[in-house]
Each structure stands twice: as structure tokens, then as C-alpha cells.
Amino acid sequence: MTTRRQADGAIVVEIRGSLDAATVDALRRAVLGTLQAERPVMMIVDLTFVTFMDSMGVGALVAGYNAARDTGTRFLLRNPSDFVHRQLRITGLAEMFGLPPGSSRPQTYTP
């Protein structure tokens, strides 16, 4: 997982591999810590290279979304894989993250 600031000031958290019990604490620390310390206008969680996500991963994304909303930060999911997209649809959270109902999906979602 890497965190970087774009030229426009947005913070990008890029995740690679699995988003599960072994990795969610690092994601929560990165997202929540950055939101509290820097209060960016936008936070982008890049899911391009996420190969697996379980319910704990979904919970970490929801926690990030809620924390961002509380600080007035726009929270975006970037390039979720078909697997991640399906997990969010199955859990009923796709709409919260702005995901379309079908399998066709844009590259970035805005809640």
C-alpha cells in the first residue's frame, strides 16, 4: 500500500493484493490518519491491483467513506476490479459508492 499526494492536492491510497484481515488495519490507519492530519479535499482509494476483498475489506472502505464524509472530504474509489465491484454489489453498498447496478462500470466512482 502506498499513499501519495497528487499535484491537485488529492491524496491517493493505492492498494495491491488482498484487502482482508491481514491488511485492513494498515488501510484504516492510512485513510483515517491522513484524513485527520491533512484534511484533503479529495481522497482516492485506488483498487486497480486488488485481487481479493473480504467483509473486513468492505468494512474498511465504509469506515473510510464515513470518516471522509465527516471531514468534508470527497471519497472516491478508483478502478475497482470486477471482483471488488461484485463484492460491493452483493453487500448492497454499491449505491453508496456510486457503482452502477450492472457489470458495466466507469473507471472512477463518486459517492
Helices and strands as residue ranges (DSSP letters): E 2-5, E 11-19, H 24-38, E 42-53, H 55-71, E 74-78, H 82-90, E 108-109
